[in-house]
Amino acid sequence: MESRSEPEGTGSSERYMAGDQPPAYEPRGQNPLHVGYDQPTDPRVYNSPQYGLPMQTTTNTVIQVQQPQPIIIAHTRGSDLTVPAICVCWYCCFITGIPAIILAMRAQSLYDQGNITEAERNQRWTRNLMVASVIIHVVVWVIAVLLYVYVFTRIVATAEDTFDNLYTTTLKPW
């Protein structure tokens, strides 16, 4: 006599002989909405009680390895010197103001690209050009004021001499 065994976890009441294959699954009636989804269409399949051996439970141990975290170096973005460079160019000296504007805008684009060292170098050049513009502006104004004072005093002195000469020549008797 041959021994019959039930495959584990099938929950089926039919018994098969050892080495026999169970019959192929034949759907009872296919719902047109479920065509191609490989799921049972009979709602009783989901709600049917389970018979046979109880499900085996396994305990999984999860070991979590701490991954190295990326190191983020935060650089403070330098101040935007574009507006002060424009003001220096407009009010002080355009000869050094225009390169200051160009370098200030270039520094900001380099900060946006992440090239911090080059951006800081351009920002230092911008600051130096702005200071040079202010110094040139002050020197030009000092020279202009001194020149004005000198010319004005020469004109006044010449006018006084002319007036004195005119006055003395007109009052002399003949």
C-alpha positions as CSV (number, residue, x, y, z in Angstrom):
1,M,0.0,0.0,0.0
2,E,1.3,3.4,-0.9
3,S,1.5,6.2,1.6
4,R,-0.3,9.4,1.0
5,S,1.0,12.7,2.2
6,E,-0.4,16.1,2.2
7,P,1.8,19.0,1.0
8,E,2.6,21.4,3.8
9,G,0.6,24.6,4.0
10,T,-1.8,23.8,1.2
11,G,-4.8,23.7,3.3
12,S,-6.4,21.3,0.8
13,S,-8.5,18.4,1.9
14,E,-7.5,16.4,-1.2
15,R,-4.6,13.9,-0.7
16,Y,-2.0,13.2,-3.3
17,M,0.3,10.3,-3.6
18,A,4.0,11.0,-3.0
19,G,5.5,12.4,-6.2
20,D,2.2,13.2,-7.7
21,Q,1.5,16.8,-8.9
22,P,-1.6,18.6,-7.9
23,P,-4.1,19.4,-10.6
24,A,-3.6,22.7,-12.4
25,Y,-5.6,25.7,-11.3
26,E,-8.7,26.3,-13.3
27,P,-10.5,29.6,-12.7
28,R,-14.2,29.3,-12.1
29,G,-15.2,32.4,-13.9
30,Q,-13.1,35.3,-14.8
31,N,-14.2,38.8,-14.1
32,P,-13.3,41.0,-17.1
33,L,-11.9,43.7,-14.8
34,H,-9.4,41.1,-13.3
35,V,-8.1,39.7,-16.6
36,G,-4.3,39.6,-16.6
37,Y,-3.8,40.2,-12.8
38,D,-3.2,36.6,-11.6
39,Q,-5.5,36.9,-8.6
40,P,-8.4,34.8,-7.6
41,T,-11.8,36.1,-8.7
42,D,-13.8,34.2,-6.1
43,P,-14.2,36.3,-2.9
44,R,-14.6,33.1,-0.9
45,V,-10.9,32.3,-1.4
46,Y,-9.9,35.3,0.7
47,N,-12.4,34.5,3.5
48,S,-12.0,30.8,3.7
49,P,-10.8,29.3,7.0
50,Q,-7.3,27.8,7.0
51,Y,-6.9,24.1,7.7
52,G,-3.8,22.1,8.2
53,L,-0.5,23.0,9.9
54,P,-0.2,26.4,11.5
55,M,2.0,28.9,9.7
56,Q,5.5,28.9,10.9
57,T,6.8,32.2,12.3
58,T,10.4,33.2,12.0
59,T,12.2,35.8,14.0
60,N,14.4,38.1,11.9
61,T,17.3,39.9,13.6
62,V,18.1,43.1,11.9
63,I,21.7,44.4,12.3
64,Q,22.0,48.0,11.3
65,V,25.5,49.2,10.5
66,Q,26.1,52.9,11.0
67,Q,27.2,54.3,7.7
68,P,29.6,57.1,7.6
69,Q,27.8,60.4,7.3
70,P,28.9,62.9,4.7
71,I,30.8,65.9,6.1
72,I,29.2,69.1,5.1
73,I,31.5,72.2,5.4
74,A,29.3,75.3,5.4
75,H,31.0,78.4,4.1
76,T,29.4,81.7,4.7
77,R,28.7,83.5,1.6
78,G,30.5,86.8,1.3
79,S,28.5,90.0,1.2
80,D,27.3,91.1,-2.2
81,L,29.4,94.1,-3.2
82,T,27.7,94.8,-6.5
83,V,25.6,97.7,-5.2
84,P,28.4,99.4,-3.4
85,A,30.6,98.9,-6.5
86,I,27.9,100.6,-8.6
87,C,27.7,103.5,-6.2
88,V,31.5,103.9,-6.1
89,C,31.5,103.9,-9.9
90,W,28.8,106.4,-10.1
91,Y,29.8,108.8,-7.4
92,C,33.6,108.4,-7.1
93,C,35.8,107.1,-9.9
94,F,34.5,105.1,-12.9
95,I,38.0,104.1,-14.0
96,T,38.3,101.7,-11.0
97,G,34.5,101.4,-10.4
98,I,33.7,99.5,-13.6
99,P,36.3,96.7,-12.9
100,A,34.9,96.6,-9.3
101,I,31.4,96.0,-10.7
102,I,32.6,93.3,-13.0
103,L,34.6,91.5,-10.2
104,A,31.7,91.8,-7.8
105,M,29.3,90.1,-10.2
106,R,31.9,87.5,-11.0
107,A,32.4,86.8,-7.3
108,Q,28.7,86.2,-6.9
109,S,28.5,83.8,-9.8
110,L,31.6,81.9,-8.4
111,Y,29.8,81.6,-5.0
112,D,26.8,80.1,-6.9
113,Q,29.1,77.6,-8.6
114,G,30.7,76.6,-5.3
115,N,34.2,78.0,-6.1
116,I,34.7,79.7,-2.7
117,T,38.4,80.4,-2.9
118,E,38.2,82.2,-6.3
119,A,35.1,84.0,-5.2
120,E,36.8,85.3,-2.1
121,R,39.8,86.4,-4.1
122,N,37.5,88.4,-6.5
123,Q,35.7,89.9,-3.6
124,R,39.0,91.1,-2.1
125,W,39.9,92.7,-5.5
126,T,36.5,94.3,-5.6
127,R,36.9,95.8,-2.1
128,N,40.4,97.0,-2.9
129,L,39.2,98.7,-6.1
130,M,36.3,100.3,-4.2
131,V,38.7,101.7,-1.6
132,A,41.0,102.9,-4.4
133,S,38.0,104.7,-6.0
134,V,37.2,106.5,-2.8
135,I,40.8,107.5,-2.3
136,I,41.1,108.8,-5.9
137,H,37.9,110.7,-5.4
138,V,39.1,112.3,-2.2
139,V,42.5,113.2,-3.8
140,V,40.8,114.7,-6.8
141,W,38.5,116.8,-4.7
142,V,41.4,118.0,-2.5
143,I,43.4,119.0,-5.6
144,A,40.3,120.7,-7.1
145,V,39.7,122.7,-3.9
146,L,43.3,123.7,-3.6
147,L,43.4,124.7,-7.2
148,Y,40.2,126.7,-6.9
149,V,41.5,128.4,-3.8
150,Y,44.8,129.2,-5.5
151,V,43.1,130.5,-8.7
152,F,40.5,132.4,-6.8
153,T,43.1,134.2,-4.6
154,R,45.2,135.0,-7.7
155,I,42.2,136.5,-9.4
156,V,41.2,138.5,-6.3
157,A,44.8,139.6,-5.9
158,T,45.0,140.6,-9.5
159,A,41.7,142.4,-9.3
160,E,42.8,144.3,-6.2
161,D,46.0,145.4,-7.9
162,T,44.1,146.5,-11.0
163,F,41.6,148.3,-8.9
164,D,44.3,150.0,-6.8
165,N,46.2,151.0,-9.9
166,L,43.0,152.3,-11.5
167,Y,42.1,154.3,-8.4
168,T,45.5,155.8,-7.9
169,T,45.9,156.8,-11.5
170,T,42.5,158.5,-11.7
171,L,43.0,160.5,-8.5
172,K,46.4,161.9,-9.5
173,P,46.3,165.5,-10.5
174,W,47.7,166.6,-13.9
